[in-house]
Amino acid sequence: MKKMILSIVSAGAIFVAMNSAYATPVNQQAIAGKVSSVQQVKALKDDTIVQLKGKIVRDLGNEKYEFKDQTGNIVVEIDHELWHGKPLHANQPVTLIGEVDVEYQPLKKVEIDVQQLKF
């Protein structure tokens, strides 16, 4: 009986420890750290956190935009909530923090899934 109670308590403690580790908030800005260039981003692995400074060139529809810096252009996905009601202007300078999204079907395509937007 004591062994059964001990195993139940141990399992509960492990469950709580695992859930608290996953619930810890992550400071995306601290992870992103230094600013990357579009050229560098295109060579990174999927799900890498990056920070980019440049300009939104145009709206491509479906929350996708063309972003440009001195090294090139890339498609970024920005959820409408991140705009905080501010209008989009062509060539608007912004800083983006997000994850690299690499797809290989049918050809390799690299985009950024933006998680934070600064004007």
Summary of the structure (lengths in Angstrom):
residues: 119
radius of gyration: 20.1
end to end distance: 62.1
largest distance: 70.6
contacts: 289
relative contact order: 0.18
helix: 29%
strand: 40%
